[in-house]
Amino acid sequence: MIGVFGGTFDPIHIGHLRLATEVAETLSLSRVHLVPAAIPPHRGEPLLDPATRLDLVARSIADEPGFVLDDREHRRAGPSYTADTLDDFAAQFVGEPLVLMMGMDAFNGLPDWHEVERILQTAHIAVATRPGSEAAGTAAQWLAERRVEPAELAHAPADTPVGRIVPVPITRLDISATTLRALVEQGRSLRYLVPEPVTRHFSRG
């Protein structure tokens, strides 16, 4: 199974990388593609330009052989819709199950994503959970209907129908890109919250 972990990564931080690591280990994923959004449809313009975000992700995962920088959303015109990205992956990796990775906040917003039914028809969903994080509304209903445990998905046959939702408990790290951008505006250090290449980027000058 291939993990697909999208996001604005504005900037990428330790929480992103820890989520990807723990989900990949728990589900025995062959690799994880980190997919920075070129034009995120659900938020304003990122602080960092597309080339910088790609570069920082690439340098942050350079020593992790299981992680791959994937720039397909930057090579595609228009908003970076996850449904389109997963279709690209399915066409490229025929027969390999896809696992879309996200946190609980993103999962709770998933019902409002562009053509969400295409997402559920193309990939499994791995939801990183922490103490106190709960599914709500339509997302909670989907979880009740489609839930499988990590061990079930990790050992499922390759032809298992997609659209399963698997909660994966991970280490609680309360780091958000919003908070990091605020620290940058205040001229404060990001050290120990982000990979070293990100620290160096914001320390220049």
Number of C-alpha atoms within 10 A of each C-alpha: 20 20 28 25 20 20 18 22 20 24 23 24 24 18 18 22 18 15 24 24 18 16 24 24 13 15 22 17 18 12 18 25 19 25 24 25 26 26 20 18 15 12 8 8 13 17 12 15 11 18 11 15 21 26 13 23 25 17 14 21 17 13 9 9 9 16 21 18 18 20 17 16 22 18 9 13 10 12 15 24 20 24 19 17 18 21 16 13 19 16 10 10 12 9 11 14 21 24 29 23 25 23 18 19 15 15 23 17 14 16 15 12 16 16 14 14 12 15 23 17 15 20 26 24 25 28 26 24 21 17 9 6 11 13 18 15 10 15 19 15 12 16 19 12 11 15 18 15 13 19 12 11 22 16 10 12 10 14 9 11 13 18 21 21 24 24 20 20 16 19 13 14 13 10 14 16 18 11 11 20 18 11 13 14 9 9 11 13 15 19 13 10 19 22 20 16 17 22 17 14 11 14 14 6 5
